[in-house]
Amino acid sequence: MTTALERWFRPRLPGPGELTPAAVYWTLAAFLVAAFPHLMAMPPALAATVVALIGWRGMAVWRGWRPVPGPVRVVLTLTLLALVVIAFGASWGRRLATALLCVMLAAKLMEMFRVRDLRMVASVCFFLVATQFLFNERLVYLSYLVAGCWLATQALGQIQRIQVNQRRGQDRQASPGASGTSGLLSVQSLRQSGRLLVMALPVALILFFLFPRLAQPLWGLPEEAMDGRTGLSDSMSPGSISELFLDHSPAFRVEFEGPPPPPQMRYWRGPVLWRFDGNTWQRAFFSDQRLSEPPLETEASIRYRMQLEPHERRWLLAMDHPVSSTFPESRITVDHHLISRRPVTTLSQYDVVSTPDALISPVLTDVQRNMALHLPQERNPRTRALAEELRQQYADDQALINAVLRWFNEEPFYYSLSVTPLGRHGADEFLFDLRTGYCEYYASAFAILMRSAGIPARVVTGYQGGFWSESGQYLLVRQSDAHAWNEVWLEGQGWVRVDPTAAVAPDRIREGSRSVVESGRALRDAGWLMNLRNQYDRVQHLWNRWVLGFDAERQQDFLQRLGLPEMTATQIGLLMLAALSLFLLPLTWFLFRVSGQRPLSRAERAWKTVRRRLARLGLHAQPSETPREFAGRICRELDSGERQLVQLAIMFSQLHYGVPSARLLEQFERSAQLFRPLRRGKNRFPRLSFGREL
Amino acid sequence: MAALGRARSAVNQVILGKAEVVDLAFSALLAGGHLLLEDLPGVGKTTLAQAMSLSLGGDWQRIQFTNDMLPADIVGVSIFQQAQEQFEFRPGPIFANVVLADEINRATPRTQSALLEAMAERQVTVDGQTFPLPEPFFVIATQNPLDLVGTYPLPDSQLDRFLLRTSIGYPSATEERRLLVEPDRRDLLSRFEPSLDPGGVSDLMALATDLPVSEPLLDYIQNLIAATRQHGGLKAGLSPRAGLALVRAARAWSLVNGLNYCAPEAVKAVFPSLATHRLETRPESGLDSAAVVEEILGTTRVP
């Protein structure tokens, strides 16, 4: 009993030469690179633990530390498990899963004694580096993925080398190249790993084109409340949008059918906010209800294709006012807001039709009217006073609104990105004292002013403007294009859009957020940077469109273009298997043939170079020729280099069949590199021989 | 080493234009084997043997085999010495460093086997008494392949006792002219100075045994042997003993050629003389073993 327990807990010490430092270091490097993006998203304590474990393993190899005893390992692993659960709490999702994978793999480092363990860790690295695509499908990440795979392949190569050396143990003593840390930084082995990756490329392409795409995914990504990703939120309080102004990452891209609409029409509708508690604007309880009668499609309707970046929220952005969309299980709410049933966790493409001049909500229910007029008690007395004053001057709602907008325009109101916290009477402070702010401040104050004057008003958040890529023919809308504006309800006109920011800073609307940011001096000199970003986004756009957007429909198109009939998913799967075996069988056969042969020694590689140079002149070695026989036969054919060839053959013979000597090997490699034979009678510039044929 | 080179060139001075044969003879010597020369009379078999033995500096004996020869004529006899009242062994001509066994196929099988046994055992047993043969001990046997009347051809199993079998063949036109013009070879032999001594030869033999053989070369040797076993035209392939002999001969050849390692050229050089007399072709294949060996050498890859 005790012996069994002891055996269970006793760490198995690595036998002599079992794990080479090179293999362990490369595996650790592969793991670190694969885990890095996840580490950045993890709670810092967890990330630090993973890094510490990697560091410890590296040091243990370097310094030859003893492995951690079994019971300690068990306790540590359980502690780590508990840490993950505590750190993530109840939010079970992708982040938890990948964090768990990272942490458990790090725990595995403590009991990495055998080749099998090492190989397991290196193999999981392939998966770990690919899981980042669950969170980020950007093009840049592809290169990161390639780098990660390269490292993992390199690690696997080093691990394989351990076994090869074990299999011919006697060689280890004989040749110094096989032992210790050699190959730790060998360009040769890196190149070999790269070659392996390139060899795998056709398989990747076959899988990409022929893996059956399903119209509905078999499994959904687990939902997650928020992933720290910037984007519109479902509430608005001073400062909430300002973070977005500095975020130039794309929010979505639009391709229009026909010419793009003018900038002042580019209002991309997001959450509509009704409830105001004195500080924060929030959506109404009915905001998710389906709109019974969406606007009709008219001649003025605009058709376009959206390419929405994942933002972990349920809303889908659309131009005012959406009529229909092709996004699965989506609906238009009573707020004329397009939303989906599930959070958008992957890059999504969908077509939308919008009618800009639709009349929306001509009738307001009592509930809606109450909510659109509600203000917290005893707040903003000066604003209320102004509203009453205006009401007395203008009986007509439209005239009152115009007066307010004029007031915004004529009084010294400024547009600025600086965030100033507002107190209990926020609208008062802003309208009468501060008078400097951005869309959020204006939209909030305007809505309060309208409600005080008895006009139903609400705040609409979303994006405005965007960058029109002339070369790419698409509109790029960035997070920094986030905007907030108002809608007021007028008798007979329904909800009408009013943008108080446009009255203050018309450029912001005409030219987009960039004009404001640049006038804020922050990025004035970085015009070229923006240009670079726009150029890069074109590539990203193509990547999204052709790679990420290669869905079931595109796949069918692709197959039909190849002249294949329409196929079911099963048939496509069979086609994929056929293509894979068509590629893999010859490769297997080739590898099987090669596997029986010894790997080439350094001398043999150099000799191969020599033979290749001669083969280019049409001088080939017979398989049954010895090196010296070959040289003896060939040197008569040479115009220059015959003496070197004989020398090289003698040196190679000595190195290959005799006792190896490092000095001779170096000399041989150098001479082999310098060897440039010329064939007799075959000059580089052949003499022209006219008349011979005549 | 230098002495070996001198001996080799000295023999080449006598046997004109037959450097390969001389190399093979020295290889057989240094590998501790024996040489069988299969040739017509008058091409220089005896001269070669004589030159070899003279260059070694040891004593040499020539035995002309005839069909009335008895084993005792080779190994020697015990004679009763009346003065001492005991038998005294009179050593036969086989007690020499180099023995030229001329026209071995003329002797009866009984006599032949006495020689072959002595070659294999390197000792002679007469009347229950064992007498070791001198070191080095090297037999050059000759046989005439054409003159078959009244001969007893060596059985195939016995041919295995010879490490190498080769033939000298006719000289080329230039060499033949030199032969005709220059003084008699026997005069040259009479003025022959030994370059080596029996002790030196033993040292060289030890040197040859220690010559390194690399993995690729062993691969090559194995491939060649495997090829003989797989060839359809042969009754049977080479035995493991033949493989061992091939390694020994290749080492010796490399040493003779001044290399400090065993080269594939050595394997190629000794393989025909080593394999041809050990292999027997199927009659229906219409091939002779020399052609098969050539074919195998021409198709086996040199690793």
Interface residues (C-beta under 8 A of the other chain):
Chain A: R598 P623 S624 E625 T626 P627 R628 E629 S653 Q654 H656 Y657 G658 V659
Chain B: P212 S214 E215 P216 L217 L259 N260 Y261 C262 A263 P264 E265 K268 L297 G298 T299 T300 R301 V302
